[in-house]
């Protein structure tokens, strides 16, 4: 995967599709995209991120970044403009995913746990050699 790539994430059921930005060796989503991923409203994501940062689980300065992206210009048809938007990296996305109570968040937790289990088993096998 190359820097600044945008990939399309689709849930296993195919009902949710989210454009995911890849930059600096991690994935980045806005609060709105995280809300779409987990099937909740954006205020729920704002609340969970606030609790994550307040508890010290994650450092907001480390897991968030203001990134520019092109968007349709509001006043000029056919023109684009660069907009600065706050994005959150994979660490923040995972932390929020373990706090949100929705069927899509449950699917995400199952998926994340399977990946983690696979990596731990592979790591154990490699280290036993």
C-alpha positions as YAML, in Angstrom:
chain: A
units: angstrom
residues:
- id: 1
  name: UNK
  ca: [0.00, 0.00, 0.00]
- id: 2
  name: UNK
  ca: [1.33, 3.44, -0.92]
- id: 3
  name: UNK
  ca: [1.25, 6.61, 1.15]
- id: 4
  name: UNK
  ca: [-1.84, 8.78, 0.65]
- id: 5
  name: UNK
  ca: [-3.83, 5.86, -0.81]
- id: 6
  name: UNK
  ca: [-7.58, 5.85, -0.29]
- id: 7
  name: UNK
  ca: [-9.08, 2.38, 0.00]
- id: 8
  name: UNK
  ca: [-12.71, 1.36, 0.23]
- id: 9
  name: UNK
  ca: [-13.58, -0.67, 3.34]
- id: 10
  name: UNK
  ca: [-16.74, -2.74, 3.04]
- id: 11
  name: UNK
  ca: [-18.32, -4.55, 5.97]
- id: 12
  name: UNK
  ca: [-18.63, -8.35, 5.65]
- id: 13
  name: UNK
  ca: [-22.35, -7.96, 4.93]
- id: 14
  name: UNK
  ca: [-21.61, -5.32, 2.28]
- id: 15
  name: UNK
  ca: [-24.06, -2.79, 3.70]
- id: 16
  name: UNK
  ca: [-21.50, -0.21, 4.87]
- id: 17
  name: UNK
  ca: [-18.74, 1.25, 2.70]
- id: 18
  name: UNK
  ca: [-16.20, 3.74, 4.04]
- id: 19
  name: UNK
  ca: [-13.31, 5.43, 2.22]
- id: 20
  name: UNK
  ca: [-10.24, 4.87, 4.40]
- id: 21
  name: UNK
  ca: [-7.15, 7.07, 4.07]
- id: 22
  name: UNK
  ca: [-3.72, 5.40, 4.43]
- id: 23
  name: UNK
  ca: [-0.87, 7.69, 5.44]
- id: 24
  name: UNK
  ca: [2.17, 7.47, 7.77]
- id: 25
  name: UNK
  ca: [1.84, 3.67, 8.04]
- id: 26
  name: UNK
  ca: [-1.65, 3.77, 9.51]
- id: 27
  name: UNK
  ca: [-5.30, 4.21, 8.54]
- id: 28
  name: UNK
  ca: [-7.16, 7.47, 9.15]
- id: 29
  name: UNK
  ca: [-10.89, 8.24, 9.46]
- id: 30
  name: UNK
  ca: [-12.88, 11.34, 10.42]
- id: 31
  name: UNK
  ca: [-15.37, 11.19, 13.27]
- id: 32
  name: UNK
  ca: [-18.18, 10.99, 10.69]
- id: 33
  name: UNK
  ca: [-16.51, 8.04, 8.95]
- id: 34
  name: UNK
  ca: [-15.97, 6.25, 12.28]
- id: 35
  name: UNK
  ca: [-19.67, 6.81, 13.04]
- id: 36
  name: UNK
  ca: [-20.63, 5.30, 9.65]
- id: 37
  name: UNK
  ca: [-18.27, 2.37, 10.22]
- id: 38
  name: UNK
  ca: [-19.90, 1.52, 13.56]
- id: 39
  name: UNK
  ca: [-23.48, 2.47, 12.63]
- id: 40
  name: UNK
  ca: [-23.94, 5.26, 15.17]
- id: 41
  name: UNK
  ca: [-24.27, 9.06, 15.11]
- id: 42
  name: UNK
  ca: [-21.20, 11.30, 15.23]
- id: 43
  name: UNK
  ca: [-21.94, 12.68, 18.76]
- id: 44
  name: UNK
  ca: [-21.46, 9.14, 20.14]
- id: 45
  name: UNK
  ca: [-17.99, 9.03, 18.57]
- id: 46
  name: UNK
  ca: [-17.16, 12.47, 19.97]
- id: 47
  name: UNK
  ca: [-18.21, 11.28, 23.45]
- id: 48
  name: UNK
  ca: [-16.16, 8.08, 23.28]
- id: 49
  name: UNK
  ca: [-13.07, 9.87, 21.94]
- id: 50
  name: UNK
  ca: [-13.36, 12.45, 24.73]
- id: 51
  name: UNK
  ca: [-13.52, 9.68, 27.34]
- id: 52
  name: UNK
  ca: [-10.56, 7.87, 25.74]
- id: 53
  name: UNK
  ca: [-8.43, 11.02, 25.86]
- id: 54
  name: UNK
  ca: [-9.62, 12.08, 29.34]
- id: 55
  name: UNK
  ca: [-8.82, 8.65, 30.82]
- id: 56
  name: UNK
  ca: [-5.31, 8.70, 29.35]
- id: 57
  name: UNK
  ca: [-5.94, 5.57, 27.27]
- id: 58
  name: UNK
  ca: [-4.64, 7.45, 24.22]
- id: 59
  name: UNK
  ca: [-2.96, 10.82, 23.65]
- id: 60
  name: UNK
  ca: [-5.05, 12.96, 21.29]
- id: 61
  name: UNK
  ca: [-1.95, 14.64, 19.85]
- id: 62
  name: UNK
  ca: [-0.51, 11.24, 18.89]
- id: 63
  name: UNK
  ca: [-3.63, 9.62, 17.39]
- id: 64
  name: UNK
  ca: [-5.18, 12.58, 15.56]
- id: 65
  name: UNK
  ca: [-3.98, 14.77, 12.74]
- id: 66
  name: UNK
  ca: [-5.30, 17.62, 10.63]
- id: 67
  name: UNK
  ca: [-5.13, 16.40, 7.03]
- id: 68
  name: UNK
  ca: [-6.09, 18.19, 3.82]
- id: 69
  name: UNK
  ca: [-8.40, 16.72, 1.23]
- id: 70
  name: UNK
  ca: [-10.06, 18.05, -1.91]
- id: 71
  name: UNK
  ca: [-13.81, 18.60, -1.88]
- id: 72
  name: UNK
  ca: [-16.39, 20.15, -4.18]
- id: 73
  name: UNK
  ca: [-16.34, 23.95, -3.89]
- id: 74
  name: UNK
  ca: [-19.61, 25.15, -2.38]
- id: 75
  name: UNK
  ca: [-19.93, 28.37, -4.39]
- id: 76
  name: UNK
  ca: [-18.32, 27.42, -7.71]
- id: 77
  name: UNK
  ca: [-19.73, 24.55, -9.71]
- id: 78
  name: UNK
  ca: [-17.08, 22.21, -11.13]
- id: 79
  name: UNK
  ca: [-14.35, 23.59, -8.84]
- id: 80
  name: UNK
  ca: [-12.67, 21.90, -5.91]
- id: 81
  name: UNK
  ca: [-11.13, 23.31, -2.78]
- id: 82
  name: UNK
  ca: [-8.74, 21.95, -0.18]
- id: 83
  name: UNK
  ca: [-10.30, 21.52, 3.25]
- id: 84
  name: UNK
  ca: [-8.46, 20.77, 6.49]
- id: 85
  name: UNK
  ca: [-10.19, 18.05, 8.51]
- id: 86
  name: UNK
  ca: [-9.31, 16.24, 11.75]
- id: 87
  name: UNK
  ca: [-8.65, 12.54, 11.25]
- id: 88
  name: UNK
  ca: [-8.07, 9.76, 13.81]
- id: 89
  name: UNK
  ca: [-5.67, 6.86, 13.32]
- id: 90
  name: UNK
  ca: [-6.20, 3.13, 13.68]
- id: 91
  name: UNK
  ca: [-5.40, 3.13, 17.41]
- id: 92
  name: UNK
  ca: [-8.26, 5.57, 18.04]
- id: 93
  name: UNK
  ca: [-10.60, 3.69, 15.69]
- id: 94
  name: UNK
  ca: [-9.94, 0.42, 17.54]
- id: 95
  name: UNK
  ca: [-10.42, 2.03, 20.96]
- id: 96
  name: UNK
  ca: [-13.73, 3.55, 19.90]
- id: 97
  name: UNK
  ca: [-14.79, 0.23, 18.34]
- id: 98
  name: UNK
  ca: [-14.45, -1.50, 21.69]
- id: 99
  name: UNK
  ca: [-16.69, 1.10, 23.38]
- id: 100
  name: UNK
  ca: [-19.53, 1.50, 20.87]
- id: 101
  name: UNK
  ca: [-22.63, -0.63, 21.38]
- id: 102
  name: UNK
  ca: [-23.97, -1.50, 17.91]
- id: 103
  name: UNK
  ca: [-24.18, -4.58, 15.71]
- id: 104
  name: UNK
  ca: [-21.60, -3.10, 13.33]
- id: 105
  name: UNK
  ca: [-19.22, -2.41, 16.22]
- id: 106
  name: UNK
  ca: [-19.74, -6.02, 17.35]
- id: 107
  name: UNK
  ca: [-18.78, -7.22, 13.84]
- id: 108
  name: UNK
  ca: [-15.69, -5.02, 14.06]
- id: 109
  name: UNK
  ca: [-14.72, -6.43, 17.48]
- id: 110
  name: UNK
  ca: [-15.10, -9.99, 16.20]
- id: 111
  name: UNK
  ca: [-12.94, -9.15, 13.18]
- id: 112
  name: UNK
  ca: [-10.29, -7.34, 15.29]
- id: 113
  name: UNK
  ca: [-10.15, -10.16, 17.85]
- id: 114
  name: UNK
  ca: [-9.69, -12.77, 15.10]
- id: 115
  name: UNK
  ca: [-6.81, -10.73, 13.61]
- id: 116
  name: UNK
  ca: [-5.20, -10.31, 17.04]
- id: 117
  name: UNK
  ca: [-5.54, -14.02, 17.81]
- id: 118
  name: UNK
  ca: [-3.95, -14.93, 14.46]
- id: 119
  name: UNK
  ca: [-1.00, -12.59, 15.04]
- id: 120
  name: UNK
  ca: [-0.42, -13.88, 18.59]
- id: 121
  name: UNK
  ca: [-0.45, -17.50, 17.41]
- id: 122
  name: UNK
  ca: [1.96, -16.71, 14.54]
- id: 123
  name: UNK
  ca: [4.23, -14.78, 16.93]
- id: 124
  name: UNK
  ca: [4.21, -17.71, 19.40]
- id: 125
  name: UNK
  ca: [5.09, -20.22, 16.66]
- id: 126
  name: UNK
  ca: [7.95, -18.03, 15.39]
- id: 127
  name: UNK
  ca: [9.35, -17.51, 18.89]
- id: 128
  name: UNK
  ca: [9.19, -21.22, 19.75]
- id: 129
  name: UNK
  ca: [11.49, -22.09, 16.84]
...
